[in-house]
């Protein structure tokens, strides 16, 4: 078990992991604002009076790009069964924007100068709405706009990059407005006391490094839970943007299961051997059941089977085939979808990424080449 609500089957590889263990304990001793945001003692730059004031509103729009919005999307879709409000996300440039006159707008950009966020804010924001800006405490376009329209301004933590910001103000303010308990997301202190979690994390990183050494650079997520697609879009950015430097990195790809059994699975099983895999399954309650009256004799084995049973059986069958073909994989099974289990996953993936960055000798916190496109776009528009 990775934690109480998460069954975890690790890559079936035994490697030395002493250096990774030492790196982990060094990281945990550092005064690191990213790791601080995973702890219950983290101090937000907003106060509970704001939450109380806005909690009754039923429509919430999040405007941002990349890490400014992906974490919140992951929270919303993973925990949608607990959320009764309407949440809209504006995370790309689209021509069919719908402007709601009566909602809360949360505009998120660490730099305050993100072109797409500025564009969407210009198209979407109305003075009649409740507008909240989350941005760094420095001069920027969005901070100036917020002051001009007399909007609420929440300071973005200067030391936390967008893709790591999910458990800071960026993700927790929207989570609280969705009616979720922010304290339950904060699991780092509990997890690092769990020897099993630590050992599984370390051996997981050690296995991943061996794949990279052997030119297996594609991390394919076989996702059996559609509500977790956004969790892995967040993870995709976290891994790709953190490690893709100096000619190094991992390409994370999300595969929708069991649908992709009928499109990509042939390649996964018999194609190039440059992939490693993650199976991800979340247990569902009260799923639909097969209509026995419509089942013919040849498929009698489907009688009384629920949708969950069929999907889970497909996952186990696929894992069995992967084992026989000696295809490397790890497996997550979520027993209970709540703030705690999602917090466990956020902690695991963030620690994993930082440890991989250190081992690969790349800075996991910056993204220097992305700035080149921003500068080139500005040159064209001027």
C-alpha positions as semicolon CSV with decimal commas, in nm:
position;residue;x (nm);y (nm);z (nm)
1;X;0,000;0,000;0,000
2;X;0,126;0,348;-0,088
3;X;-0,113;0,486;0,174
4;X;-0,441;0,385;0,336
5;X;-0,651;0,452;0,025
6;X;-0,401;0,369;-0,249
7;X;-0,281;0,023;-0,349
8;X;0,048;0,047;-0,534
9;X;0,232;-0,219;-0,729
10;X;0,585;-0,101;-0,809
11;X;0,803;-0,172;-1,111
12;X;0,941;-0,524;-1,079
13;X;1,305;-0,417;-1,076
14;X;1,554;-0,442;-0,790
15;X;1,825;-0,176;-0,798
16;X;2,052;0,004;-0,558
17;X;1,879;0,318;-0,430
18;X;2,104;0,446;-0,149
19;X;2,189;0,774;-0,330
20;X;1,822;0,845;-0,402
21;X;1,735;0,783;-0,039
22;X;2,004;1,029;0,070
23;X;1,876;1,285;-0,183
24;X;1,523;1,247;-0,051
25;X;1,622;1,317;0,309
26;X;1,830;1,617;0,199
27;X;1,529;1,757;0,014
28;X;1,300;1,703;0,311
29;X;1,540;1,897;0,537
30;X;1,560;2,196;0,303
31;X;1,354;2,510;0,353
32;X;1,166;2,448;0,029
33;X;0,846;2,647;-0,030
34;X;0,714;2,382;-0,269
35;X;0,737;2,114;0,000
36;X;0,609;2,360;0,261
37;X;0,291;2,397;0,052
38;X;0,232;2,022;0,094
39;X;0,226;2,059;0,473
40;X;-0,070;2,167;0,691
41;X;0,139;2,453;0,837
42;X;0,164;2,640;0,505
43;X;0,048;3,002;0,536
44;X;-0,182;3,122;0,257
45;X;-0,186;3,481;0,138
46;X;-0,567;3,484;0,150
47;X;-0,782;3,472;0,461
48;X;-1,090;3,274;0,560
49;X;-1,309;3,586;0,552
50;X;-1,280;3,587;0,173
51;X;-1,383;3,221;0,156
52;X;-1,681;3,282;0,381
53;X;-1,786;3,582;0,173
54;X;-1,775;3,396;-0,160
55;X;-1,864;3,039;-0,065
56;X;-2,236;3,082;-0,140
57;X;-2,171;3,167;-0,507
58;X;-2,254;2,873;-0,736
59;X;-2,059;2,957;-1,053
60;X;-1,681;2,980;-1,059
61;X;-1,455;3,050;-1,360
62;X;-1,080;2,986;-1,355
63;X;-0,871;3,175;-1,612
64;X;-0,510;3,065;-1,653
65;X;-0,260;2,859;-1,850
66;X;-0,055;2,549;-1,774
67;X;0,033;2,507;-1,407
68;X;-0,189;2,801;-1,312
69;X;-0,499;2,596;-1,390
70;X;-0,409;2,227;-1,442
71;X;-0,390;2,146;-1,071
72;X;-0,731;2,300;-1,004
73;X;-0,876;2,106;-1,298
74;X;-0,730;1,786;-1,153
75;X;-0,894;1,859;-0,817
76;X;-1,232;1,945;-0,970
77;X;-1,264;1,640;-1,196
78;X;-1,114;1,387;-0,951
79;X;-1,353;1,504;-0,677
80;X;-1,647;1,604;-0,895
81;X;-1,875;1,363;-0,706
82;X;-1,832;1,588;-0,397
83;X;-1,879;1,924;-0,572
84;X;-2,220;2,079;-0,634
85;X;-2,108;2,401;-0,804
86;X;-2,054;2,487;-1,171
87;X;-1,685;2,535;-1,248
88;X;-1,568;2,673;-1,584
89;X;-1,207;2,659;-1,701
90;X;-1,057;2,894;-1,960
91;X;-0,716;2,741;-2,031
92;X;-0,661;2,807;-2,401
93;X;-0,737;3,063;-2,669
94;X;-1,083;2,979;-2,803
95;X;-1,322;3,172;-3,025
96;X;-1,641;3,037;-2,862
97;X;-1,599;3,186;-2,515
98;X;-1,918;3,208;-2,311
99;X;-1,934;3,514;-2,088
100;X;-2,129;3,467;-1,767
101;X;-2,235;3,795;-1,610
102;X;-2,290;3,649;-1,262
103;X;-1,997;3,448;-1,135
104;X;-1,664;3,457;-0,956
105;X;-1,363;3,489;-1,185
106;X;-1,025;3,370;-1,058
107;X;-0,742;3,488;-1,282
108;X;-0,412;3,309;-1,219
109;X;-0,068;3,393;-1,357
110;X;0,252;3,384;-1,153
111;X;0,428;3,638;-1,373
112;X;0,115;3,845;-1,434
113;X;0,221;3,875;-1,798
114;X;0,101;3,548;-1,955
115;X;-0,024;3,644;-2,303
116;X;-0,310;3,394;-2,324
117;X;-0,435;3,479;-1,974
118;X;-0,424;3,852;-2,052
119;X;-0,620;3,788;-2,374
120;X;-0,889;3,578;-2,203
121;X;-0,914;3,824;-1,914
122;X;-0,974;4,104;-2,163
123;X;-1,256;3,906;-2,328
124;X;-1,416;3,759;-2,016
125;X;-1,389;4,000;-1,725
126;X;-1,678;4,226;-1,632
127;X;-1,669;4,481;-1,352
128;X;-2,004;4,349;-1,223
129;X;-1,845;4,011;-1,151
130;X;-1,638;3,927;-0,844
131;X;-1,283;3,918;-0,987
132;X;-0,990;3,768;-0,795
133;X;-0,633;3,783;-0,926
134;X;-0,361;3,545;-0,805
135;X;-0,025;3,685;-0,919
136;X;0,320;3,774;-0,787
137;X;0,367;4,084;-0,577
138;X;0,543;4,286;-0,846
139;X;0,455;4,519;-1,132
140;X;0,282;4,330;-1,413
141;X;-0,001;4,369;-1,661
142;X;-0,252;4,163;-1,460
143;X;-0,167;4,328;-1,129
144;X;-0,216;4,670;-1,291
145;X;-0,547;4,552;-1,437
146;X;-0,661;4,422;-1,098
147;X;-0,584;4,759;-0,937
148;X;-0,761;4,943;-1,219
149;X;-1,087;4,748;-1,181
150;X;-1,053;4,733;-0,800
151;X;-1,041;4,354;-0,791
152;X;-0,925;4,131;-0,506
153;X;-0,552;4,051;-0,531
154;X;-0,399;3,736;-0,377
155;X;-0,018;3,717;-0,378
156;X;0,122;3,416;-0,565
157;X;0,413;3,261;-0,373
158;X;0,728;3,386;-0,551
159;X;0,915;3,061;-0,477
160;X;0,657;2,817;-0,617
161;X;0,640;2,767;-0,994
162;X;0,303;2,708;-1,157
163;X;0,328;2,332;-1,203
164;X;0,415;2,285;-0,834
165;X;0,151;2,527;-0,706
166;X;-0,152;2,299;-0,674
167;X;-0,150;2,291;-0,291
168;X;-0,068;2,661;-0,254
169;X;-0,307;2,954;-0,301
170;X;-0,342;2,862;-0,668
171;X;-0,525;2,535;-0,606
172;X;-0,651;2,566;-0,250
173;X;-0,847;2,892;-0,287
174;X;-1,062;2,742;-0,567
175;X;-1,082;2,411;-0,378
176;X;-1,224;2,585;-0,072
177;X;-1,475;2,773;-0,288
178;X;-1,579;2,435;-0,432
179;X;-1,664;2,328;-0,077
180;X;-1,364;2,099;-0,028
181;X;-1,150;2,069;0,286
182;X;-0,804;2,211;0,209
183;X;-0,651;2,064;0,527
184;X;-0,716;1,708;0,407
185;X;-0,500;1,761;0,096
186;X;-0,192;1,831;0,310
187;X;-0,046;1,484;0,358
188;X;0,333;1,527;0,335
189;X;0,401;1,513;0,709
190;X;0,206;1,189;0,745
191;X;0,349;1,027;0,433
192;X;0,716;1,081;0,519
193;X;0,659;0,902;0,851
194;X;0,536;0,600;0,653
195;X;0,838;0,376;0,579
196;X;0,644;0,188;0,313
197;X;0,566;0,512;0,125
198;X;0,931;0,618;0,142
199;X;1,061;0,281;0,021
200;X;0,811;0,263;-0,265
201;X;0,891;0,618;-0,374
202;X;1,267;0,554;-0,372
203;X;1,250;0,224;-0,563
204;X;1,006;0,383;-0,809
205;X;1,256;0,661;-0,886
206;X;1,543;0,412;-0,907
207;X;1,349;0,202;-1,161
208;X;1,262;0,509;-1,369
209;X;1,628;0,611;-1,385
210;X;1,717;0,263;-1,512
211;X;1,458;0,300;-1,790
212;X;1,608;0,634;-1,892
213;X;1,957;0,479;-1,895
214;X;1,825;0,206;-2,127
215;X;1,657;0,462;-2,361
216;X;1,302;0,388;-2,244
217;X;1,189;0,751;-2,249
218;X;0,812;0,723;-2,299
219;X;0,602;0,710;-1,982
220;X;0,259;0,587;-2,088
221;X;-0,029;0,619;-1,842
222;X;-0,300;0,357;-1,897
223;X;-0,586;0,541;-1,729
224;X;-0,903;0,345;-1,644
225;X;-1,070;0,642;-1,470
226;X;-1,193;0,920;-1,701
227;X;-1,232;1,156;-1,402
228;X;-0,854;1,134;-1,355
229;X;-0,760;1,250;-1,705
230;X;-0,692;1,600;-1,574
231;X;-0,478;1,465;-1,292
232;X;-0,251;1,316;-1,555
233;X;-0,255;1,629;-1,769
234;X;-0,120;1,801;-1,457
235;X;0,135;1,519;-1,414
236;X;0,224;1,540;-1,783
237;X;0,329;1,905;-1,746
238;X;0,502;1,840;-1,414
239;X;0,723;1,567;-1,558
240;X;0,784;1,708;-1,907
241;X;0,854;2,069;-1,809
242;X;1,064;1,978;-1,506
243;X;1,292;1,721;-1,671
244;X;1,301;1,818;-2,039
245;X;1,641;1,991;-2,040
246;X;2,000;1,933;-2,160
247;X;1,878;1,672;-2,410
248;X;1,724;1,472;-2,124
249;X;1,368;1,404;-2,012
250;X;1,066;1,176;-2,024
251;X;0,765;1,205;-2,259
252;X;0,444;1,134;-2,060
253;X;0,147;1,017;-2,268
254;X;-0,207;0,953;-2,146
255;X;-0,396;0,657;-2,288
256;X;-0,771;0,619;-2,224
257;X;-0,856;0,266;-2,118
258;X;-1,009;0,028;-2,202
259;X;-1,085;0,223;-2,523
260;X;-0,722;0,216;-2,636
261;X;-0,720;-0,164;-2,626
262;X;-0,875;-0,121;-2,971
263;X;-0,628;0,130;-3,109
264;X;-0,287;0,161;-2,939
265;X;-0,253;-0,161;-2,741
266;X;-0,111;-0,360;-3,032
267;X;0,182;-0,115;-3,049
268;X;0,226;-0,116;-2,671
269;X;0,251;-0,496;-2,670
270;X;0,450;-0,568;-2,986
271;X;0,594;-0,234;-3,098
272;X;0,924;-0,064;-3,002
273;X;1,045;-0,144;-2,652
274;X;1,110;0,218;-2,552
275;X;0,811;0,257;-2,317
276;X;0,732;0,201;-1,952
277;X;0,377;0,209;-1,819
278;X;0,154;0,323;-1,533
279;X;-0,180;0,152;-1,476
280;X;-0,427;0,377;-1,296
281;X;-0,765;0,263;-1,167
282;X;-1,011;0,423;-0,924
283;X;-1,279;0,216;-0,758
284;X;-1,631;0,334;-0,835
285;X;-1,949;0,269;-0,639
286;X;-2,297;0,201;-0,774
287;X;-2,202;0,161;-1,140
288;X;-2,444;0,032;-1,401
289;X;-2,518;-0,341;-1,421
290;X;-2,562;-0,560;-1,727
291;X;-2,924;-0,622;-1,831
292;X;-2,944;-1,002;-1,802
293;X;-3,249;-1,025;-2,032
294;X;-3,044;-0,900;-2,324
295;X;-2,750;-1,141;-2,275
296;X;-2,736;-1,435;-2,514
297;X;-2,603;-1,777;-2,410
298;X;-2,252;-1,733;-2,554
299;X;-2,188;-1,439;-2,318
300;X;-2,359;-1,575;-2,008
301;X;-2,044;-1,491;-1,806
302;X;-2,150;-1,124;-1,824
303;X;-2,469;-1,181;-1,627
304;X;-2,496;-0,968;-1,310
305;X;-2,165;-0,800;-1,385
306;X;-2,131;-0,428;-1,313
307;X;-1,949;-0,184;-1,538
308;X;-1,682;-0,153;-1,268
309;X;-1,629;-0,531;-1,257
310;X;-1,584;-0,551;-1,634
311;X;-1,341;-0,257;-1,642
312;X;-1,139;-0,387;-1,347
313;X;-1,120;-0,733;-1,507
314;X;-0,980;-0,574;-1,824
315;X;-0,716;-0,394;-1,619
316;X;-0,606;-0,715;-1,442
317;X;-0,604;-0,904;-1,773
318;X;-0,385;-0,638;-1,934
319;X;-0,143;-0,642;-1,641
320;X;-0,119;-1,023;-1,670
321;X;-0,029;-0,994;-2,040
322;X;0,229;-0,723;-1,962
323;X;0,385;-0,954;-1,703
324;X;0,408;-1,241;-1,952
325;X;0,566;-1,014;-2,212
326;X;0,801;-0,862;-1,951
327;X;0,682;-0,508;-2,021
328;X;0,767;-0,279;-1,725
329;X;0,476;-0,123;-1,539
330;X;0,361;0,009;-1,204
331;X;0,000;0,018;-1,089
332;X;-0,214;0,253;-0,878
333;X;-0,553;0,144;-0,745
334;X;-0,752;0,416;-0,566
335;X;-0,987;0,269;-0,307
336;X;-1,143;0,597;-0,197
337;X;-1,151;0,922;-0,397
338;X;-1,130;1,212;-0,153
339;X;-0,905;1,506;-0,067
340;X;-0,663;1,283;0,124
341;X;-0,603;1,029;-0,151
342;X;-0,557;1,307;-0,407
343;X;-0,317;1,484;-0,169
344;X;-0,121;1,157;-0,141
345;X;-0,089;1,143;-0,521
346;X;0,018;1,507;-0,549
347;X;0,290;1,449;-0,288
348;X;0,413;1,128;-0,452
349;X;0,440;1,277;-0,802
350;X;0,602;1,603;-0,686
351;X;0,866;1,422;-0,479
352;X;0,925;1,176;-0,763
353;X;0,985;1,460;-1,010
354;X;1,223;1,655;-0,785
355;X;1,425;1,339;-0,713
356;X;1,448;1,253;-1,084
357;X;1,566;1,607;-1,159
358;X;1,843;1,583;-0,903
359;X;1,955;1,243;-1,027
360;X;1,958;1,363;-1,392
361;X;2,148;1,680;-1,294
362;X;1,879;1,914;-1,430
363;X;1,701;2,195;-1,249
364;X;1,345;2,063;-1,196
365;X;1,209;2,410;-1,112
366;X;1,275;2,619;-1,427
367;X;1,163;2,610;-1,794
368;X;1,411;2,835;-1,981
369;X;1,331;2,737;-2,340
370;X;0,959;2,815;-2,308
371;X;1,057;3,180;-2,264
372;X;1,199;3,179;-2,619
373;X;0,853;3,130;-2,770
374;X;0,707;3,408;-2,553
375;X;0,974;3,651;-2,673
376;X;0,934;3,546;-3,038
377;X;0,555;3,585;-3,023
378;X;0,591;3,936;-2,880
379;X;0,828;4,030;-3,165
380;X;0,571;3,917;-3,423
381;X;0,282;4,102;-3,258
382;X;0,465;4,433;-3,214
